[in-house]
């Protein structure tokens, strides 16, 4: 530094140094930001992680403010949500941010996971990174499910009924288990109250811990990239990867651009289409919960419907629950099911492109069928796509070791 | 760390015993937290038996009452309805209620203590929705040879007038029969089995 601008600036420097000696602020900043080299070829798919982090923060902040007016009791919950929507200053905005944020969280997470399939980001040495990711996804599902129960509308109530009864399919311990989950002989005030506790404190804490693990594991091996090439294998004289650029400022700036674009879309939905035609907030949930009347057509929110379709595709209750469980749990094993020597789809043969394409179609179609009424033709289609869903993992295991690949270059191509 | 004069055996023993005692302590400390999720004394009190007078029911009339938050239906069946029940058997998944949930006194063709009244847990054994009573005999969109029964709007499960499940629907078993008994000729006590019949 040249001549100090003022005595004040000098004092500020001293103050910072005082902190830095006691809390490793600059070392941490350097290790995770300015000194952390990321591949230079990130594309669109690499926005999703940072955006998911943004939505997580937004959910926590809006959630805290919602708890200030929400009443977690069966008698008052529905009315308190309407109170937030109508009488609390800006309450409608905070509530819609939270409900729209939940759906966007899943959109981002699904795209984030699909990126992994495209570029093999789950493969060695990032298996644990992927496993933490799946754990985050599982926790998020529990968090979203319990959050959806809180407004205590018809779909909250009957959705909870369906989901909790899934545990009842387990032989012999099923019944006592559902009673233990509900804390009553039916879904009641006790159930709502404990779901509230889990939704606002227990699961968010777990989620934050898992996100931290996910990020620590990410920084350990660094991000994968669209070429699936380990940039650390090719370091320059300065000890940094020749195909890497410092995360800050390059990717912080890129992510800020992504944030702007994302917020543009998010705000549009938030202000003009917050219910998304019944996809984000279902019509039946604007009717207070009534244990005596079942809604005409029970379906979960869109982000659960692919699994719901798998459940419905099986005529046997227990088998349906088992298959649905498997459809989620199998994700944990992806890094070991994919035995290809090549990471990125760019350098794998046509076989992999077809597999990934079919898997994506199966997931989307199952999601659509999971919302449908369930005609016999739809049931048959659900069975076909359920088969395709599982076939992806099985074929991947058998085709990946010998599947045709192209030569992978030593340097990033872009 | 100085290691002179360390008794490794004793150190291992102390580490092992401390771990075991600690684990046992954690296990015991977990019990109150796990038990706190069970139905409370208040929930159990609210779940007490319910008394219903059924003498005023017309044939094919369904009376719904609440017991432990479950919807219990009491259906008065006519002679014609009862006569049609055996004809359903070949279309049913579990006509003799071998795999279904009911007190022993209801393990019969009409699944009840008295033929005239069906006392049934209305929640579909698939995913807990409430099937609708469709007592009219005659062709229906979902069954050309309908003998009257219950139809679930959620996933289209069908049950006959004794709550027995049809083949080829998602519900795995017959509608459940709750414990109940008659305390007078036409008065049902839901939640308590008849004396002597466990």
HADDOCK unambig.tbl for C-alpha pairs under 7 A between the chains (distance, minus, plus):
assign (segid A and resid 161 and name CA) (segid B and resid 128 and name CA) 6.65 0.50 0.50
assign (segid A and resid 162 and name CA) (segid B and resid 127 and name CA) 5.15 0.50 0.50
assign (segid A and resid 162 and name CA) (segid B and resid 128 and name CA) 6.62 0.50 0.50
assign (segid A and resid 165 and name CA) (segid B and resid 127 and name CA) 6.24 0.50 0.50
assign (segid A and resid 179 and name CA) (segid B and resid 38 and name CA) 6.97 0.50 0.50
assign (segid A and resid 180 and name CA) (segid B and resid 37 and name CA) 5.66 0.50 0.50
assign (segid A and resid 180 and name CA) (segid B and resid 38 and name CA) 4.90 0.50 0.50
assign (segid A and resid 181 and name CA) (segid B and resid 37 and name CA) 6.84 0.50 0.50
assign (segid A and resid 183 and name CA) (segid B and resid 37 and name CA) 5.28 0.50 0.50
assign (segid A and resid 183 and name CA) (segid B and resid 38 and name CA) 4.78 0.50 0.50
assign (segid A and resid 183 and name CA) (segid B and resid 39 and name CA) 4.34 0.50 0.50
assign (segid A and resid 184 and name CA) (segid B and resid 39 and name CA) 4.57 0.50 0.50
assign (segid A and resid 184 and name CA) (segid B and resid 43 and name CA) 6.05 0.50 0.50
assign (segid A and resid 185 and name CA) (segid B and resid 68 and name CA) 5.70 0.50 0.50
assign (segid A and resid 185 and name CA) (segid B and resid 69 and name CA) 6.58 0.50 0.50
assign (segid A and resid 186 and name CA) (segid B and resid 68 and name CA) 6.77 0.50 0.50
assign (segid A and resid 186 and name CA) (segid B and resid 69 and name CA) 5.32 0.50 0.50
assign (segid A and resid 186 and name CA) (segid B and resid 70 and name CA) 6.74 0.50 0.50
assign (segid A and resid 292 and name CA) (segid B and resid 71 and name CA) 6.70 0.50 0.50
assign (segid A and resid 294 and name CA) (segid B and resid 129 and name CA) 5.80 0.50 0.50
assign (segid A and resid 294 and name CA) (segid B and resid 130 and name CA) 5.97 0.50 0.50
assign (segid A and resid 296 and name CA) (segid B and resid 153 and name CA) 5.87 0.50 0.50
assign (segid A and resid 296 and name CA) (segid B and resid 154 and name CA) 6.39 0.50 0.50
assign (segid A and resid 297 and name CA) (segid B and resid 153 and name CA) 7.00 0.50 0.50
assign (segid A and resid 297 and name CA) (segid B and resid 154 and name CA) 5.51 0.50 0.50
assign (segid A and resid 298 and name CA) (segid B and resid 154 and name CA) 6.14 0.50 0.50
assign (segid A and resid 315 and name CA) (segid B and resid 170 and name CA) 5.31 0.50 0.50
assign (segid A and resid 316 and name CA) (segid B and resid 170 and name CA) 6.68 0.50 0.50
assign (segid A and resid 316 and name CA) (segid B and resid 172 and name CA) 6.60 0.50 0.50
assign (segid A and resid 317 and name CA) (segid B and resid 126 and name CA) 6.95 0.50 0.50
assign (segid A and resid 317 and name CA) (segid B and resid 172 and name CA) 6.48 0.50 0.50
